[in-house]
Amino acid sequence: MNGLYKRGKIYWIAYRINGKLYRESTKTEKRREAEYILACRKKDVKEGNIPEIKNIKGDVTIPELAKDYLVWAERQKSFEWKKFIITDIVNVFGNMKINDLHSRIVEQLQSSKLKDGKKPATINRLTSCLKHMINKGFEWNMATENAVREIRKVKQLKEDNKRLRYLTIEECQKLLDCCPYHLRQIVTVALHSGMRRGEIFSLKWNQVDLQNGFILLDKTKSGFRREIPINSTLEMLFNSIPRGFDNDYLFTNKDGKPYSDIKHSFTTAVKKAGIHDFRFHDIRHTFASHLIMQGIGITSVKELLGHSDIKMTLRYAHLAPGYKRKAVNTLDKIMQNNTDENFVHNLFTISETQPTETSHKSLV
């Protein structure tokens, strides 16, 4: 809608500013007066005399928008892992102005990250976050409609979620032996809890309940609260970590701040252990795969991993020991437990007293 219309007896006008639709009452019942007000408003829009136009800052940079967006994102349950993506966006684009952002620039970034070995899913998360940032910037009068239009042109990459790389027990031990002290602690937690990297980095002491034996994750990627049991290995590890009174986090660097990146040290440890094609996230696959191979139910694994959809967990189902044969053999138990001892025999044997085709016709 863009023009003149009525609400009851009063005329209203509608006009657009940078793609946004605005409506206001003319407070008059006379059409000519309403038409004059509409013409004046259109002139103001064209000349940039509307406050909404004046408030849009053409020189706002991506880091400036990211700063405001980060404050807004704190209300989201996914904030802990999302802030890593926002930091990456700022590092990539530097002090670029929002309105200078072009779809070509983002698409070239996608290609560059693919060449660097980043997975489509990782790149898609960055792109989605950037799109949402620009949309919020438009709502906050920090970006123009053109910036929104450009970012919407960028398509998501096709994801391949079938990858399932996990370590054997022997490889797990080799990896731990090659890790420096701080990394060994982090990898141990990942192996015994299945937690995501961001969840481990942001883990605080008040989330670790040694008395009741569980880790409480109230801010997760799926948005659901998750409790992870603490086994003996984790209990020993947590008890061995000195707890500082001035720091809430379990794993911190020399500056006392929580880790944000261990890529270099982890890659080095993997190479020393002689392990190929293995990422930190694959530790999560290792955790889930060994649970399934030990006969743990798929639903329990889903809950431990914090998957929102069981389809994500079903990728591990084929690792269950003889799960197909076990499912079919269940029928044997049903038949063997039947009260009729001749149940199976009667099921597959034609009775001598069964009417033949001829006798059946004679009954007709």
N, C-alpha and C positions, 0 to 999 in steps of 0.2 A: 504494500500500500504506500502510495506517495502522492499526496495532494490534499484535497478538501473532503471532509465527510462530516456527518452529523451524529451526535449522541444525544438523543432526545431532541430538544429544540436548539441546543447549542452547537455551533460549528467547531470542529477540531481540524487541525492541520497535521500532516505527517511528512517528514523529510528525512533524508539520509545524510550522515556524516561519516566519511571513511567506512562505508558499508553498514554502519549501525543505523537502525530505524529509530527515529525519535517522534513522539507524539506530544502535542500540547493543545490545550484549550484556547480558543480565541476569546472566550467569555462574551461572545455576542451571538445574537440570533439572526443578524443581518448578513446575508451572503456577500454583499459588496465589501463590507468591512472585513469579513473573514478572508476574502480574496486578496485584499490589500495587505493584511498581516502575513499571509502566505508568501506574497511577492517580496515583501521586505525580508522575510526569513530566508528565502532563497538567495537574495542578494547578499545577506550576511554570510551565508555558507560559502558562496562563491568568492567573497573577498576575505574570508578567514576571520571574520569578526565574531564567530561563535566561540564561547569559552571552551567547549569540548575540542575544538580544533587547536586553539592556542595552547592547550595543556599537553598536546602530543609533542614529545621531544624527539626531533629528528636525529639528534646526536647521542641518544642513549646507546651505550655499548652492551654487548652480551654479558660481560662480567657484572655490570650494574643491574641488569635484569636478573641475572643469576642470584645476586645477593638478596634481592627482594623475594625471588621465587623460593630460595632456600628457607627463608623465614616462614613463608606460606606452607611449604612442604613439611614442616615440623609437625603439623597436625595429622599427617598421614601415617598409617601403620608401617608403611614401607620406607620411612624416612632414612633409617640407618643404612640401607644399601643404596638408596636413591641419591644420597649426598655424594657418594663416590662417583656416580655418573655425572652429576652436575659439576664436580671438580674436573672431571675429564673434559667436559664440554668447554669450560673456561680455559683449560690448558691448550685445547686444540684451536680455538678461535681467537684467543688473545683479546685485544681491545677493539675488535671489529664492531662497527655499529650495526644495530639490529636491522635497520632499513637498507643496509648494504648486503645483507645476506641473500644469496641467490641459490636457486635449486641446483644449479651446476656445481657450486662450491660444496654443497652437502653430498651430492652424488660422487664427486671426486674424493671426498673424505671416505665414503663407503668403500670405494675401490682401493684406496690407500690402505685402509685397515684390513681389507681382505688379503692384500699382498703381504701385510705384516703378520699374517697368520691368525687374525681375529676371526671368530666364528660368526656366521650370519645372525645368530640369536643375540650375541653380545652387541653387535653393531645396531641391530634393530632396537634394542633397549635404549641405546644412546639417541637414535633418531626419534623414537617415540617421546623421550623426555624433552628433546629439543623442540619438537612440535608443540608439546603442551606448554612449554615455557613461552614460546612465541604467542600462542593463543592467549595465555594469561597476560602477557605484555600488551596485547591488543585490548583486553578488557580493562587494563590499568592505564590506558592511554599512553603507553610507552612505545608502542609499535603501530605502524599503519596497516591498513588492509592489504596493501601490496606485499608486505613482509609475510603476512599470513598466507596469502595466495601462493607465494613462492615456496614456502615450506611444505604446503599441502601437495605440491607437485611431486615431492620425493616419495618414491615407492619403497615399501618394506622389502627386504631381501628374502628369498625363499630359504626357509630353515630346514636343516636336516637334523632331526632330533633322535635319529636311530643309533647314534654313536654309543657304544657301551664298552669302555676300556676300564678294566679293573686289574688289580695286582693279586698275585698269589700270596700266601702267607709268607713264603720265603722272600719274595720281592718287597713286601712290606717291611720286613726286618732289615733288609739291605738298605732301603730308603732311610729308615730311622737311624741306622748306623752312620750314614753319610751326612746327616743333618747337623748343623751347629746347634748349640744348646737351646737357644730361643726358638728356632724353627722346629726342633724335635718335639717341644711341648705343644706347639700349634698343630703339627701333623698328627701327634698322638690323639689330641682331642678330636680332630677330624675323623680319624680312623675308628674311634670308639663311640662317636656320637652321630656321625652323618651330617653334622652342621655345615652350613654354607660358610664360605670364607668371611663374608661380611658379618655373619652372626658370631663367629669366633672373635673377630677383631673388636667387635663392640660388646663382648661379654663382660659383665660387671659382677663383682663379688655378691651383690644382693640377689643375683639370679641363680647362684649356686647354693643349693640347700643340701649340705652334707648330712645333716641330721636325718632328713627324710629320704635322701638319696635320689635327687633329681635336679635337672637344670631347667629353669623356667624361661622360655622365650616368649615374651609378650608382644614383641614387634618383629614380625616375620614377613617374608616376601608375599605369602598367600594372604596375609592379614589375619590369620587365626593364631590364637595362643597355642603353644606347644610345650609339652613336658617331655624331657628326655631322661631316662633312667641313668644313674651314675653307677658304672660297674666298678670292680675292684681296682682296675688299672687307672681309671679316671680319679677315683678317690685318693689313691696314693699320689697321683700327680698334683691334684689340687692341694693336698696337705703339704706338699714339698715346695710350693710356690710361696715365697715370702709376701705377706700382705702389708702394703704401706698404708699408713693412716691418711695420707694426703692424696691417694689415688684410688679411684673406684674400679679401674679396669684390671683384668687379670694379666693381659699381655701388653706390655708397653716397651717402647724403644728407650734409648739412652736419655732422651729428653723427658721421659715420663709420659709421653703421649701414646695413645693406642696405635698399633700398626695400621698403615693404610695400604702397604704394598710389600710383598715378600717375593716378588717374581724372580728377582736376580738370584737370591739365595736358594730358592726352591729349584730353579732351573739347574743351578750348579750341583745341588744334591742329587737330582735325578740323573744327571750325566755321570757323576761319580759312582752311582749305584748300577750303572750300565742299563738303565731302563729307558726305553724308547717310546715316543709318542704318548706322553703322559702329562696331563695338566693337573693343577691343584683340584679342580672340580671333580676330576676322576676319582679322587679319594672318596667322595660321596658315593660314586658308583661302586667302589670297592666295598664300602660299608654295606650297602644294600645287597650287592651280589652275594656276599658271604652269608648274610642272614638268610637269604632265600635258599642257598645251597645247604644250609643247616636245617632246612625244613620249617622256617618261620613263615607264618601265613602272610599272604600278600597284603591283607588289610592292616596287619600290625606294622609291616614295613612302610606302608603308605602313611600311617600316623606318625611314625618315627621320622620320616623324611619331611613331613609337613606338606605333602602334595595336596592340592585342592581337588584334583581329579584323579581317580584311580587309573585312568588310561595312562597317565605318566608313569605309574608304578608297574604296569603290566609289561613294560619292556624287559623286566627281570624275570618274568614268569617262567621262561624257558629254562632257567638255571635250576629250577626246583628238581630235586633228585627223583627221577621217574614219575613226575607228576601226572603224565598222561596215562601211564600204565596203572598207577595207583588209582586214578579216577575210574578206569574201566574195571579194575579188579574189585571195586566196590560192589559191582553187580553180582560177583561170585558170592560175596558174603550175604547178600540179600537172598539169593537162591538157596544157599546152604542153610540159612537160618529159617527157611520156610517150614512150617509145621508138617506139610505133606512131604514125606520122604521120597515120594515118586514124582515130585514137582518137576525137576529137570528132565527126568525120563519122559514124562507125559508131555512136556512142552515141545519136545523135538521128535516124538514118535507118534505115528498115526495109529490110533486105537483100532483093534481088530473089530470092535463093535460099531465103528463109525460107519454110517450109511454110505454106500457106494453111489456113484452117479445114477446107476440104473434103479437102485432101490429108492433113491430120492425122487426120481420121476414117478415111480409107482405110487408114492404117497400123494402125489399131486392128482 
